Amino acid sequence: MMPKVCVIQPILASYRDPIFRELNHLLGNELLVCASPAPTGFGRIQNPVYEIHDPGWKKLGMFSYMPVQSLRQLLRRSDRFIHFGDFKFLSLWFLMFYCFFSHKKLWLHGQGGYKRSGPLHRLVYSLSVFLCEGYICYTEYSAQALKKILPRSLRHKVIVVSNTLAMEPAECHRNPETGSSLLYIGRLRKGCGIELLLESAARLKLTVKVIGEGPAGYVDKLKAQFPSARFYGGVFDPQQQEDIARDCMAGVYGGDAGLSVVHYMALGLPVIVHGDIKKHMGPEPSYVVDGVNGLVFLRGDVESLVNCIAQLRDSKALRQSLGEGALETFKRLMKPSMAQKLARILEN
């Protein structure tokens, strides 16, 4: 039996499934994904073609760890690992030292720690990059930030694999003259800024279409406060998502965004996000270039967001150019695909 390639992450969300299916095919059906089932709001995996192992993560104060039995099983069956780069997981530290002193290989995969730059932060990242084969960053922005805090001798180990979604780009099917709604895709949670978006849209008498799940009481409160908004709940079918987005003029994230910006781009929508990159959930909003594929507003400023939306509402030419720019950005992120990039790293 060939050794498996093991990808270790906290949960297995449905948006990762197409990437892992392709990666499994490229690796000759050698992929093992070690992750717990995703909670509500992340979708479910149907009929996976790769092997899934639930490690049964345990908590120890602020730290998490994998039971010894699970870790032994992975070490016995795998010779190459990609571990998400959260240093509060003790399994990561064990694997880093184990692989360093053995024939097994480990890559880290994550945001690259671009939000902090203190002495302890530098030490942790320098030690981890030294011990592993390389650090796979989500974006070019986070890769450059990581290189700045690493010794020169380690910077060659920083790799970029654009964090994206494995979905077909929606060609420019929408008419810039008729777009009359705004789209929100993402979990309804603290920091998502949905209230800021809904308030801004209400001022402009525009409808917001909301795709995403959240606590029932919270969603009911939003529905009562903003009756003109349309809440679709968790929609994971790409065709349904595209149908909902068909008359939207932009994808807007009022708060701290992540992969949602990539989803907007795949749908051919101009993206509106705030410009404080270090406050976002992930580095993916760095894909947004003001005036090229989207617009940027001041974080938490309703007037700034209203002005951005009004610019799009009032200019057909701007809607069209930014939409085309967003779609081109997504296509560029997808060539080659995320799975192809990961396979090349593992095989080399």
C-alpha positions in Angstrom: 0.0 0.0 0.0 1.3 3.4 -1.0 1.8 5.9 1.9 -0.9 8.5 2.0 -0.6 12.3 1.7 -2.3 13.6 4.8 -3.9 17.0 5.0 -4.7 18.0 8.6 -7.2 20.8 9.4 -9.7 21.5 12.2 -12.9 20.9 10.1 -13.8 19.7 6.7 -16.0 22.4 5.0 -17.9 21.6 1.8 -16.1 24.3 -0.2 -12.9 22.4 0.2 -14.4 19.2 -1.2 -13.9 19.9 -4.9 -10.2 20.9 -4.2 -9.6 17.7 -2.3 -11.3 15.6 -5.0 -9.0 17.0 -7.7 -6.0 16.7 -5.4 -6.8 13.0 -4.7 -7.0 12.3 -8.4 -3.7 14.1 -9.1 -2.0 12.1 -6.3 -3.3 8.7 -7.6 -6.0 8.3 -4.9 -3.4 8.7 -2.1 -5.1 11.6 -0.2 -6.2 11.3 3.5 -7.9 14.3 5.0 -7.8 14.4 8.8 -10.5 16.8 10.0 -13.6 16.9 12.1 -17.1 17.3 10.5 -18.0 20.9 9.9 -20.6 22.6 12.1 -23.8 24.0 10.7 -23.2 26.6 8.1 -20.3 25.0 6.3 -22.2 22.4 4.3 -21.8 18.7 4.2 -19.6 16.4 2.1 -21.6 14.0 -0.1 -19.9 10.7 -1.2 -16.3 11.7 -0.8 -13.8 10.0 -3.1 -10.9 10.4 -0.7 -10.4 9.0 2.8 -11.5 11.1 5.8 -10.3 10.6 9.3 -11.9 12.4 12.3 -9.1 13.0 14.8 -11.4 13.8 17.6 -9.7 17.0 18.6 -9.4 17.5 22.4 -9.0 20.8 24.3 -6.3 21.6 26.9 -7.0 25.2 28.0 -6.3 27.4 25.0 -4.6 24.6 23.2 -6.0 21.7 21.1 -4.5 18.3 20.5 -5.1 15.0 18.7 -5.4 11.8 20.7 -2.2 9.7 20.6 -4.0 6.8 18.9 -5.1 9.1 16.0 -1.6 10.6 15.7 0.0 7.2 15.6 -2.3 6.0 12.9 -1.5 9.1 10.7 2.2 8.6 11.2 2.0 5.0 10.3 0.0 5.6 7.1 1.5 8.9 5.8 4.8 10.2 4.7 3.8 13.7 3.6 1.7 16.1 5.7 0.1 19.5 5.1 -0.9 20.9 8.5 -2.9 24.1 8.9 -0.7 26.7 10.5 -2.4 27.3 13.9 0.3 27.0 16.6 -2.3 26.5 19.3 -2.6 22.9 18.0 -0.1 20.7 19.9 -0.1 18.1 17.1 1.5 20.6 14.8 4.5 21.1 17.2 4.9 17.3 17.6 4.8 16.8 13.8 7.2 19.6 13.1 9.9 18.0 15.3 9.1 14.4 14.4 9.3 15.1 10.7 12.5 17.2 11.0 14.3 14.2 12.6 12.8 11.6 10.3 12.3 10.9 6.5 8.7 12.3 6.6 7.9 15.7 5.2 5.7 18.5 6.5 4.4 21.7 5.0 2.5 24.4 6.9 -0.6 26.0 5.3 -2.1 29.2 6.5 -2.4 33.0 6.6 1.3 33.6 7.3 0.9 35.5 10.5 0.6 38.9 8.7 -1.5 40.4 11.6 1.4 40.5 14.1 5.1 41.2 14.1 6.3 41.1 17.7 9.5 39.3 18.9 7.7 36.1 20.1 5.7 36.1 16.8 8.9 36.2 14.8 10.5 33.5 16.9 7.6 31.1 16.5 7.4 31.5 12.7 11.2 31.4 12.2 11.4 28.1 14.2 8.4 26.5 12.5 9.6 27.4 9.0 13.1 26.1 9.9 11.6 22.8 11.0 9.3 22.1 8.0 9.7 21.8 4.3 7.9 25.1 3.6 5.1 27.4 4.6 2.3 27.6 2.0 0.7 31.0 2.3 -2.9 31.9 1.3 -2.0 35.0 -0.7 1.0 36.9 -2.1 0.3 39.6 0.4 0.6 37.3 3.4 3.7 35.7 1.9 5.5 39.0 1.6 4.5 39.8 5.2 5.9 36.5 6.4 9.1 37.0 4.5 9.6 40.3 6.3 9.7 38.6 9.7 11.9 35.6 8.7 15.7 35.5 8.5 16.9 35.8 4.9 18.1 32.1 5.0 14.5 30.9 5.4 12.6 33.1 3.0 13.0 30.7 0.1 10.7 28.2 2.0 7.7 30.6 1.7 5.4 29.4 -1.0 2.2 31.0 -2.4 -0.9 28.9 -3.2 -3.7 31.4 -3.7 -6.6 30.5 -1.4 -9.6 30.2 -3.6 -12.7 28.2 -4.5 -13.0 25.4 -7.0 -16.0 26.6 -8.9 -16.7 27.5 -12.5 -16.5 31.3 -13.2 -19.9 32.7 -14.1 -19.5 34.5 -17.4 -20.9 38.1 -17.5 -24.5 37.0 -17.9 -26.0 39.9 -15.9 -27.0 43.2 -17.6 -25.3 46.2 -15.9 -28.3 48.3 -16.6 -30.7 46.1 -14.6 -28.7 45.2 -11.5 -30.7 46.4 -8.5 -29.7 44.2 -5.6 -26.6 43.6 -3.4 -25.3 40.1 -2.5 -24.0 38.9 0.8 -22.4 35.4 1.1 -21.0 34.1 4.4 -21.8 33.0 7.9 -24.0 35.4 9.9 -21.7 35.8 12.9 -20.0 38.4 15.0 -17.8 40.6 12.9 -19.5 39.9 9.6 -20.9 43.4 9.4 -24.3 42.4 8.0 -26.0 45.1 10.0 -23.8 47.8 8.4 -24.6 46.4 5.0 -28.3 46.2 5.6 -28.4 49.7 7.0 -26.5 51.1 4.1 -28.7 49.4 1.6 -31.9 50.6 3.4 -30.7 54.2 3.0 -30.3 53.7 -0.7 -33.6 51.7 -1.0 -31.7 48.7 -2.3 -32.4 45.0 -1.6 -29.8 42.8 0.0 -29.8 39.1 -0.9 -28.3 37.1 2.0 -26.9 33.6 1.5 -25.7 32.2 4.8 -26.7 30.7 8.1 -26.5 32.0 11.7 -28.2 31.5 15.1 -32.0 31.5 14.5 -32.7 34.2 17.0 -30.1 36.5 15.5 -31.5 35.9 11.9 -35.1 36.5 13.1 -34.0 39.8 14.6 -32.3 40.9 11.3 -35.4 39.9 9.4 -37.6 42.0 11.6 -35.3 45.0 11.6 -34.7 44.9 7.8 -37.9 43.6 6.2 -36.8 44.4 2.6 -33.8 42.0 2.8 -34.1 38.5 1.4 -32.7 35.7 3.5 -32.0 32.4 1.7 -30.2 30.5 4.4 -27.4 28.1 3.6 -27.3 27.6 -0.2 -24.5 25.4 -1.4 -25.6 24.5 -4.9 -23.5 26.6 -7.4 -26.4 27.0 -9.9 -28.8 28.2 -7.1 -26.2 30.7 -6.0 -25.8 32.0 -9.5 -29.5 32.3 -9.9 -29.8 34.3 -6.7 -26.9 36.6 -7.8 -28.3 37.2 -11.3 -29.7 40.7 -10.7 -27.1 41.8 -8.2 -24.8 44.7 -8.9 -22.1 43.9 -6.3 -21.0 41.5 -3.6 -20.6 43.4 -0.4 -19.1 42.4 2.9 -19.8 44.9 5.6 -17.4 43.5 8.2 -14.3 41.3 8.3 -14.2 39.1 5.3 -12.3 36.0 4.0 -13.1 33.7 1.1 -16.4 35.4 0.5 -14.6 38.0 -1.7 -13.4 35.1 -4.0 -17.0 33.9 -4.2 -18.2 37.3 -5.4 -15.4 37.4 -8.0 -16.4 34.0 -9.3 -19.9 35.3 -9.8 -18.6 38.2 -11.8 -19.6 40.8 -9.2 -17.6 43.9 -8.2 -16.5 43.4 -4.6 -17.0 46.0 -1.8 -14.9 45.5 1.4 -13.3 47.6 4.0 -9.6 48.5 3.6 -8.2 47.5 7.0 -6.5 44.2 5.8 -5.2 43.2 9.3 -8.8 43.3 10.7 -10.2 40.9 8.1 -10.8 37.2 8.9 -8.2 36.2 6.3 -5.9 37.8 3.7 -8.2 37.1 0.7 -9.5 40.7 0.7 -6.0 41.7 -0.5 -7.2 40.4 -3.9 -9.5 43.4 -4.1 -7.9 46.4 -5.9 -9.9 49.6 -5.5 -11.2 50.8 -8.9 -10.0 47.6 -10.7 -12.2 44.8 -9.4 -14.0 46.4 -6.5 -14.3 49.4 -4.1 -12.9 49.8 -0.7 -14.6 51.7 2.2 -13.5 52.8 5.7 -14.1 50.0 8.2 -17.2 50.5 10.3 -18.1 53.7 8.5 -21.7 53.5 7.2 -21.4 56.8 5.2 -18.3 55.4 3.4 -20.0 52.2 2.5 -23.1 54.1 1.3 -20.9 56.2 -0.9 -19.3 53.1 -2.5 -22.6 51.4 -3.2 -24.0 54.7 -4.6 -21.1 54.9 -7.0 -22.0 51.5 -8.5 -25.7 52.2 -8.5 -25.2 55.4 -10.4 -22.7 54.2 -13.0 -23.4 51.4 -15.5 -19.8 51.7 -16.9 -18.3 51.3 -13.4 -20.4 48.3 -12.7 -19.4 46.7 -15.9 -15.7 47.4 -15.7 -15.4 46.3 -12.0 -17.4 43.2 -12.7 -15.2 42.2 -15.6 -12.1 43.0 -13.4 -13.4 40.7 -10.6 -14.1 37.8 -13.0 -10.6 38.2 -14.5 -9.0 38.2 -11.0 -10.8 34.9 -10.2 -9.7 33.3 -13.4 -6.2 34.3 -12.7 -6.3 32.8 -9.2 -7.5 29.6 -10.7 -4.7 29.1 -13.2 -3.3 26.6 -12.3 -5.9 25.4 -9.8 -5.2 25.2 -6.1 -5.1 21.4 -6.2 -2.6 21.5 -9.1 -0.3 23.8 -7.1 -0.5 21.7 -4.0 0.2 18.5 -6.0 3.3 20.0 -7.5 4.6 21.0 -4.1 4.0 17.5 -2.7 5.5 15.7 -5.7 8.6 17.8 -5.8 
